[in-house]
Amino acid sequence: MFGIRKKNGWVGIDAGASTLKLAQVRRQGSQLSLEHAVIVPRASAWHSDTEEFGCSFQEIESAIAIAGELGGARAAATLSMAVCDVVAGRAAQPLAIAVGGAQATKYCTDEWQADTKLGDEGWYTFSLQEAIADDLCRDLSRSGLSCRTIDAMTHTLARAVAIHDPDSRRRTVATLDWGHSGAMLCSVRDGAPVYVRRLKGCGLRALEEAVCDELEIDRIAACELMAKAAGDAEGPAAQLIADLAVPLVDRLADDLGRTLTHLKSHRKSLMPEKIFLFGGGATIGAAQKLAKCVERPVMPWAPPGIEPADGISLAMLGPAIALSALAWEES
């Protein structure tokens, strides 16, 4: 890693579909500590089915105000998969889509070769609308932050794996990012994603709505309750949420099981030894059921030595923490 003398990491921003997460870490020798950690519910959630993607300025401003004095203005960000896509194969360049004679929508794309043995089939393409990326950079700038990079969530998660288990580079480990719009399984080896599959139809949006209906509260109150419950796994709120989440957990477990069965039969080298859970789905008591279904360890991401802040689950902050640590990879 470069820049080892720096003490403060960048400001990591995970612009999720339902909440925005801010984290900043500090480095002392080889050990990271969490200096700032904030989760702010969005005034209006992003929905990929209706393409309702608002700006993030209000949430960024609120997160900075709650965090207090940050250690620097450099930031790195990632965006919810509700506004991004990842597909197997290489995209035709330039990637632009026009519908009904309208002006083409321009996309930022990133390609990487996950398996050199498969030729073109061993590539993945990550895409994001340029306008959404520009809006996020503008919102960060208006809030006094300088955006150094917008990282693909697939690669942000791979960075988080390296923070949790630096020795995992020679093994295949998976991440399961389970959020508002859906879940994404990503097998990681040698510090890079080598297999990606989006698991749709199991987003936590359905759980938020169930909590709202059960308690007759609005979405923001439901988000705050779910975040609070994540810090008190034995409390009544956590038990209520776990009960409401049962159908969703069952659905994800079935889909995840089928996916790993396919991998075992067709691409055994990509089978993960264990799975780290990220996002809101890591906080609803699902790890044990998922582990039983896939017959391998499944655990919320929680690196040894990094203490949670104010009862916020580290698994909710994983991408933002990994982005903050990018400060030490700057050349």
The 8 nearest C-alpha neighbors of each residue, nearest first, counted from 0:
[[1, 328, 327, 3, 2, 329, 330, 326],
 [0, 2, 328, 327, 3, 330, 329, 326],
 [1, 3, 327, 4, 5, 329, 0, 328],
 [2, 4, 5, 1, 327, 0, 6, 28],
 [5, 3, 2, 6, 1, 28, 327, 26],
 [6, 4, 3, 2, 7, 327, 26, 8],
 [5, 7, 26, 25, 4, 27, 8, 3],
 [8, 6, 25, 5, 70, 24, 26, 9],
 [9, 7, 323, 326, 24, 324, 25, 23],
 [8, 10, 323, 74, 73, 326, 11, 23],
 [9, 11, 74, 23, 323, 22, 73, 75],
 [10, 12, 319, 323, 322, 22, 75, 21],
 [13, 11, 76, 21, 319, 20, 14, 75],
 [12, 14, 20, 77, 319, 76, 15, 19],
 [15, 13, 19, 78, 79, 12, 77, 20],
 [16, 14, 79, 18, 19, 17, 13, 78],
 [15, 17, 45, 44, 79, 18, 179, 81],
 [18, 16, 44, 41, 15, 40, 179, 45],
 [19, 17, 40, 41, 15, 39, 16, 20],
 [18, 20, 14, 39, 15, 38, 13, 40],
 [19, 21, 38, 13, 12, 37, 18, 39],
 [22, 20, 12, 37, 11, 36, 319, 38],
 [23, 21, 36, 11, 35, 319, 320, 10],
 [24, 22, 10, 35, 323, 34, 8, 11],
 [25, 23, 33, 34, 8, 32, 323, 31],
 [24, 26, 7, 32, 6, 31, 8, 34],
 [27, 25, 31, 6, 30, 28, 7, 32],
 [26, 28, 30, 29, 31, 6, 25, 32],
 [27, 29, 30, 26, 3, 31, 4, 6],
 [28, 30, 27, 26, 31, 3, 32, 25],
 [31, 29, 27, 28, 26, 32, 304, 305],
 [32, 30, 26, 25, 24, 305, 27, 29],
 [33, 31, 25, 305, 24, 34, 26, 30],
 [32, 34, 24, 35, 23, 25, 305, 31],
 [35, 33, 24, 23, 32, 25, 36, 22],
 [36, 34, 23, 22, 66, 33, 37, 24],
 [37, 35, 22, 21, 308, 23, 66, 34],
 [38, 36, 21, 20, 62, 39, 66, 22],
 [37, 39, 20, 19, 18, 21, 40, 62],
 [38, 40, 19, 18, 58, 62, 41, 20],
 [41, 39, 18, 219, 17, 19, 222, 42],
 [42, 40, 18, 43, 17, 44, 39, 58],
 [41, 43, 40, 44, 219, 58, 17, 57],
 [44, 42, 41, 45, 53, 17, 40, 51],
 [43, 45, 17, 16, 41, 46, 42, 18],
 [46, 44, 16, 52, 51, 17, 47, 43],
 [47, 45, 51, 48, 49, 50, 44, 81],
 [46, 48, 50, 81, 49, 82, 45, 51],
 [47, 49, 46, 50, 51, 81, 45, 180],
 [48, 50, 51, 47, 46, 45, 52, 81],
 [51, 49, 47, 48, 46, 52, 45, 82],
 [52, 50, 45, 49, 46, 53, 47, 44],
 [53, 51, 45, 50, 54, 46, 82, 44],
 [52, 54, 51, 55, 45, 43, 44, 131],
 [53, 55, 56, 134, 52, 135, 138, 57],
 [56, 54, 58, 57, 59, 138, 135, 53],
 [55, 57, 138, 59, 58, 54, 60, 139],
 [58, 56, 60, 59, 55, 61, 54, 41],
 [57, 59, 61, 55, 60, 56, 62, 39],
 [60, 58, 62, 56, 61, 57, 55, 63],
 [59, 61, 57, 63, 58, 62, 142, 56],
 [60, 62, 58, 64, 59, 63, 57, 65],
 [61, 63, 59, 65, 64, 60, 37, 66],
 [64, 62, 66, 60, 65, 61, 67, 59],
 [63, 65, 61, 67, 62, 66, 60, 68],
 [66, 64, 62, 63, 67, 61, 37, 60],
 [67, 65, 63, 64, 35, 62, 37, 68],
 [66, 68, 64, 65, 63, 69, 35, 62],
 [67, 69, 66, 70, 63, 64, 71, 35],
 [70, 68, 71, 67, 66, 72, 35, 63],
 [69, 71, 7, 68, 72, 8, 9, 23],
 [72, 70, 69, 73, 9, 7, 10, 8],
 [71, 73, 144, 145, 74, 143, 10, 70],
 [74, 72, 145, 9, 144, 71, 146, 10],
 [73, 75, 10, 146, 9, 145, 11, 147],
 [76, 74, 148, 11, 146, 147, 322, 149],
 [77, 75, 12, 149, 13, 11, 150, 148],
 [76, 78, 150, 13, 149, 152, 14, 151],
 [79, 77, 14, 15, 13, 80, 152, 76],
 [78, 80, 15, 81, 16, 82, 14, 83],
 [79, 81, 83, 82, 84, 78, 180, 152],
 [82, 80, 47, 79, 180, 83, 16, 46],
 [81, 83, 80, 79, 47, 127, 84, 78],
 [84, 82, 80, 127, 126, 81, 79, 85],
 [83, 85, 126, 125, 80, 86, 127, 82],
 [84, 86, 125, 124, 126, 123, 87, 83],
 [87, 85, 124, 123, 88, 125, 84, 195],
 [86, 88, 123, 122, 124, 120, 89, 85],
 [89, 87, 122, 123, 120, 119, 86, 124],
 [88, 90, 124, 122, 123, 91, 119, 110],
 [91, 89, 92, 124, 88, 94, 110, 93],
 [90, 92, 94, 93, 89, 95, 88, 124],
 [93, 91, 94, 90, 95, 89, 108, 106],
 [92, 94, 91, 95, 106, 90, 105, 108],
 [93, 95, 92, 106, 91, 105, 90, 96],
 [96, 94, 105, 104, 103, 106, 93, 97],
 [95, 97, 103, 104, 98, 94, 105, 102],
 [96, 98, 103, 101, 102, 104, 100, 99],
 [97, 99, 101, 100, 96, 103, 102, 104],
 [100, 98, 101, 97, 102, 103, 96, 104],
 [99, 101, 98, 97, 102, 103, 96, 104],
 [102, 100, 98, 99, 97, 103, 104, 96],
 [101, 103, 97, 104, 100, 98, 96, 99],
 [104, 102, 97, 96, 95, 105, 101, 98],
 [103, 105, 96, 95, 97, 102, 106, 128],
 [106, 104, 95, 129, 128, 103, 94, 107],
 [105, 107, 128, 129, 127, 94, 95, 108],
 [106, 108, 127, 129, 126, 128, 105, 109],
 [109, 107, 126, 125, 106, 127, 124, 110],
 [108, 110, 125, 124, 126, 111, 107, 151],
 [111, 109, 124, 123, 125, 108, 89, 122],
 [110, 112, 123, 122, 113, 124, 109, 125],
 [113, 111, 122, 114, 121, 123, 115, 110],
 [112, 114, 193, 121, 122, 111, 115, 192],
 [115, 113, 121, 116, 112, 117, 193, 122],
 [114, 116, 117, 118, 121, 112, 113, 122],
 [115, 117, 114, 118, 121, 120, 113, 119],
 [118, 116, 121, 120, 115, 114, 119, 122],
 [117, 119, 120, 121, 116, 115, 114, 122],
 [118, 120, 121, 122, 88, 117, 89, 112],
 [121, 119, 117, 88, 118, 122, 87, 89],
 [120, 122, 114, 117, 119, 113, 118, 112],
 [123, 121, 112, 88, 120, 113, 111, 119],
 [122, 124, 87, 88, 111, 110, 86, 89],
 [125, 123, 110, 86, 85, 109, 89, 90],
 [124, 126, 85, 109, 108, 84, 110, 86],
 [127, 125, 108, 84, 107, 83, 106, 85],
 [126, 128, 83, 107, 106, 129, 108, 82],
 [127, 129, 106, 130, 131, 105, 107, 132],
 [128, 130, 106, 132, 107, 131, 105, 133],
 [129, 131, 133, 128, 132, 134, 105, 106],
 [130, 132, 134, 133, 128, 129, 135, 127],
 [133, 131, 129, 135, 134, 130, 136, 128],
 [134, 132, 130, 136, 131, 135, 129, 137],
 [133, 135, 131, 137, 132, 136, 130, 138],
 [134, 136, 138, 132, 137, 133, 139, 131],
 [137, 135, 139, 133, 138, 134, 146, 140],
 [136, 138, 140, 134, 135, 139, 133, 141],
 [139, 137, 56, 135, 141, 140, 136, 134],
 [140, 138, 142, 144, 136, 137, 141, 135],
 [139, 141, 144, 137, 143, 142, 138, 145],
 [142, 140, 138, 139, 143, 137, 144, 56],
 [143, 141, 139, 140, 144, 60, 138, 59],
 [142, 144, 140, 141, 139, 72, 145, 138],
 [145, 143, 72, 140, 139, 142, 73, 74],
 [146, 144, 73, 74, 140, 72, 147, 139],
 [145, 147, 74, 75, 148, 136, 73, 144],
 [148, 146, 75, 74, 145, 73, 149, 76],
 [149, 147, 75, 146, 150, 76, 74, 77],
 [148, 150, 76, 77, 75, 151, 147, 146],
 [149, 151, 77, 148, 76, 152, 155, 154],
 [150, 152, 153, 154, 77, 155, 149, 125],
 [151, 153, 155, 154, 77, 156, 150, 78],
 [154, 152, 151, 156, 155, 192, 157, 185],
 [153, 155, 157, 156, 152, 151, 158, 192],
 [156, 154, 152, 158, 157, 153, 318, 151],
 [155, 157, 159, 158, 154, 153, 152, 318],
 [156, 158, 154, 160, 159, 155, 191, 190],
 [159, 157, 155, 161, 156, 160, 321, 154],
 [158, 160, 156, 321, 162, 157, 161, 317],
 [159, 161, 157, 163, 162, 158, 164, 156],
 [160, 162, 165, 164, 158, 159, 163, 157],
 [163, 161, 159, 160, 164, 165, 158, 302],
 [164, 162, 302, 160, 161, 159, 165, 301],
 [163, 165, 161, 166, 167, 162, 160, 302],
 [166, 164, 161, 167, 162, 163, 168, 160],
 [167, 165, 164, 168, 169, 161, 170, 163],
 [166, 168, 170, 169, 164, 165, 161, 172],
 [169, 167, 189, 190, 188, 170, 166, 165],
 [170, 168, 167, 189, 188, 166, 171, 190],
 [171, 169, 167, 168, 188, 172, 189, 272],
 [170, 172, 188, 271, 187, 272, 186, 269],
 [171, 173, 271, 187, 273, 272, 186, 274],
 [174, 172, 186, 274, 185, 271, 187, 275],
 [173, 175, 275, 185, 274, 184, 276, 176],
 [176, 174, 184, 276, 183, 277, 177, 275],
 [175, 177, 277, 183, 182, 278, 276, 174],
 [178, 176, 182, 280, 278, 175, 181, 277],
 [177, 179, 278, 279, 181, 203, 180, 202],
 [178, 180, 203, 204, 202, 181, 17, 16],
 [181, 179, 202, 178, 81, 204, 203, 16],
 [202, 182, 180, 199, 201, 178, 179, 177],
 [181, 183, 177, 198, 176, 197, 178, 202],
 [182, 184, 197, 176, 175, 198, 196, 185],
 [185, 183, 175, 196, 195, 174, 197, 176],
 [184, 186, 195, 174, 173, 194, 192, 187],
 [187, 185, 173, 194, 193, 192, 172, 271],
 [188, 186, 192, 172, 191, 171, 193, 173],
 [187, 189, 171, 190, 168, 191, 170, 169],
 [190, 188, 168, 191, 169, 187, 170, 167],
 [189, 191, 188, 168, 157, 187, 161, 158],
 [192, 190, 187, 188, 189, 157, 193, 154],
 [191, 193, 187, 186, 194, 185, 157, 153],
 [194, 192, 113, 187, 186, 191, 188, 114],
 [195, 193, 186, 185, 192, 196, 269, 113],
 [196, 194, 185, 184, 186, 197, 193, 192],
 [197, 195, 184, 183, 198, 185, 194, 258],
 [196, 198, 183, 182, 199, 184, 195, 181],
 [199, 197, 182, 183, 181, 196, 200, 254],
 [198, 200, 181, 201, 197, 182, 202, 180],
 [199, 201, 202, 181, 198, 250, 180, 251],
 [202, 200, 181, 199, 247, 251, 203, 250],
 [181, 203, 201, 180, 179, 204, 178, 200],
 [204, 202, 179, 206, 205, 178, 207, 180],
 [203, 205, 179, 207, 202, 206, 208, 180],
 [206, 204, 208, 203, 207, 209, 202, 201],
 [205, 207, 209, 203, 208, 204, 244, 210],
 [208, 206, 204, 210, 209, 205, 221, 211],
 [207, 209, 211, 205, 206, 210, 212, 204],
 [208, 210, 206, 212, 211, 207, 213, 205],
 [211, 209, 213, 207, 208, 212, 214, 221],
 [212, 210, 216, 208, 215, 209, 214, 213],
 [213, 211, 215, 209, 210, 214, 208, 216],
 [212, 214, 210, 211, 215, 209, 216, 208],
 [213, 215, 211, 216, 212, 210, 209, 221],
 [214, 216, 212, 211, 213, 217, 210, 221],
 [217, 215, 211, 214, 220, 221, 218, 212],
 [216, 218, 220, 219, 211, 221, 215, 212],
 [219, 217, 221, 220, 222, 211, 207, 216],
 [220, 218, 222, 221, 217, 40, 223, 42],
 [221, 219, 223, 222, 217, 218, 224, 216],
 [220, 222, 218, 224, 219, 223, 211, 225],
 [223, 221, 219, 225, 220, 224, 218, 226],
 [222, 224, 220, 226, 221, 225, 227, 219],
 [223, 225, 221, 227, 226, 222, 228, 220],
 [226, 224, 228, 222, 227, 223, 221, 229],
 [227, 225, 223, 229, 224, 228, 222, 311],
 [228, 226, 224, 229, 225, 230, 223, 231],
 [227, 229, 237, 225, 231, 230, 226, 236],
 [230, 228, 282, 226, 227, 231, 232, 312],
 [229, 231, 310, 228, 227, 311, 232, 312],
 [232, 230, 228, 234, 233, 229, 237, 227],
 [231, 233, 237, 234, 229, 230, 228, 238],
 [234, 232, 231, 237, 235, 238, 236, 228],
 [233, 235, 231, 237, 236, 232, 238, 228],
 [236, 234, 238, 237, 239, 233, 228, 232],
 [237, 235, 239, 238, 228, 234, 240, 224],
 [236, 238, 228, 240, 234, 235, 239, 232],
 [239, 237, 241, 235, 236, 240, 242, 234],
 [240, 238, 236, 242, 241, 237, 235, 243],
 [239, 241, 243, 237, 242, 238, 244, 236],
 [240, 242, 238, 244, 283, 239, 243, 237],
 [243, 241, 239, 240, 244, 245, 238, 237],
 [242, 244, 240, 241, 245, 239, 209, 206],
 [243, 245, 241, 247, 242, 246, 240, 248],
 [244, 246, 248, 247, 242, 243, 249, 241],
 [247, 245, 249, 248, 244, 250, 243, 251],
 [246, 248, 250, 244, 249, 245, 201, 251],
 [249, 247, 245, 251, 250, 246, 252, 244],
 [250, 248, 252, 246, 247, 251, 245, 253],
 [251, 249, 247, 253, 248, 252, 246, 254],
 [250, 252, 254, 248, 253, 249, 255, 201],
 [251, 253, 249, 255, 250, 254, 289, 256],
 [254, 252, 256, 250, 251, 255, 249, 257],
 [255, 253, 251, 257, 256, 252, 258, 250],
 [254, 256, 258, 252, 257, 253, 251, 259],
 [255, 257, 253, 259, 258, 254, 293, 252],
 [258, 256, 260, 254, 255, 259, 261, 253],
 [259, 257, 255, 261, 256, 260, 254, 262],
 [258, 260, 262, 261, 256, 257, 263, 255],
 [261, 259, 257, 263, 262, 258, 256, 264],
 [262, 260, 258, 264, 259, 263, 265, 257],
 [263, 261, 266, 259, 265, 264, 260, 267],
 [262, 264, 267, 260, 261, 265, 266, 259],
 [263, 265, 261, 262, 266, 267, 260, 259],
 [264, 266, 262, 263, 261, 267, 260, 268],
 [267, 265, 262, 268, 269, 263, 264, 270],
 [266, 268, 263, 269, 270, 262, 265, 264],
 [267, 269, 266, 270, 171, 263, 262, 271],
 [270, 268, 267, 266, 271, 171, 186, 262],
 [269, 271, 267, 268, 262, 263, 272, 171],
 [272, 270, 172, 171, 273, 173, 269, 186],
 [271, 273, 172, 171, 270, 295, 274, 296],
 [274, 272, 296, 271, 172, 295, 297, 173],
 [275, 273, 173, 297, 174, 172, 296, 276],
 [274, 276, 174, 298, 300, 299, 297, 175],
 [275, 277, 299, 175, 281, 300, 298, 174],
 [278, 276, 176, 314, 281, 315, 175, 177],
 [279, 277, 315, 177, 178, 280, 176, 281],
 [278, 280, 281, 282, 178, 315, 177, 277],
 [281, 279, 177, 278, 282, 283, 178, 277],
 [280, 282, 276, 279, 299, 277, 278, 283],
 [281, 283, 229, 280, 279, 284, 312, 278],
 [284, 282, 241, 285, 280, 281, 240, 237],
 [283, 285, 286, 282, 241, 281, 287, 232],
 [284, 286, 288, 283, 287, 289, 248, 281],
 [287, 285, 289, 297, 288, 298, 284, 290],
 [288, 286, 290, 289, 285, 291, 297, 284],
 [289, 287, 291, 290, 285, 286, 292, 252],
 [288, 290, 292, 286, 291, 287, 252, 285],
 [291, 289, 297, 287, 293, 296, 292, 295],
 [290, 292, 294, 288, 289, 293, 287, 295],
 [291, 293, 289, 290, 294, 256, 288, 252],
 [292, 294, 290, 256, 291, 295, 289, 259],
 [295, 293, 291, 290, 292, 296, 289, 297],
 [294, 296, 290, 293, 273, 297, 272, 291],
 [295, 297, 273, 290, 274, 298, 294, 272],
 [298, 296, 274, 290, 286, 273, 275, 295],
 [297, 299, 275, 286, 276, 300, 274, 296],
 [298, 300, 276, 281, 275, 314, 301, 277],
 [301, 299, 314, 275, 276, 277, 298, 302],
 [300, 302, 313, 299, 314, 303, 163, 305],
 [303, 301, 163, 305, 304, 300, 162, 164],
 [304, 302, 305, 301, 163, 306, 164, 162],
 [303, 305, 306, 302, 30, 31, 32, 301],
 [306, 304, 32, 303, 302, 33, 31, 307],
 [305, 307, 304, 308, 33, 32, 303, 313],
 [308, 306, 313, 311, 310, 312, 305, 309],
 [309, 307, 310, 311, 36, 306, 33, 35],
 [310, 308, 311, 307, 230, 36, 312, 37],
 [309, 311, 230, 308, 307, 312, 227, 229],
 [312, 310, 309, 308, 230, 307, 313, 229],
 [311, 313, 314, 315, 229, 230, 307, 310],
 [314, 312, 316, 315, 301, 307, 317, 311],
 [313, 315, 277, 300, 317, 312, 316, 299],
 [316, 314, 278, 313, 312, 317, 277, 279],
 [315, 317, 313, 319, 314, 318, 320, 20],
 [316, 318, 314, 320, 319, 315, 313, 321],
 [319, 317, 321, 320, 316, 155, 156, 322],
 [318, 320, 11, 322, 12, 13, 22, 316],
 [321, 319, 323, 317, 322, 318, 22, 316],
 [322, 320, 159, 318, 324, 323, 319, 158],
 [323, 321, 11, 319, 325, 324, 320, 75],
 [322, 324, 9, 11, 8, 320, 10, 325],
 [323, 325, 321, 326, 322, 8, 327, 320],
 [324, 326, 328, 322, 327, 323, 321, 329],
 [327, 325, 8, 324, 9, 328, 329, 323],
 [328, 326, 2, 1, 325, 329, 0, 324],
 [327, 329, 325, 1, 0, 326, 330, 2],
 [330, 328, 327, 326, 1, 325, 2, 0],
 [329, 1, 328, 2, 327, 0, 326, 325]]
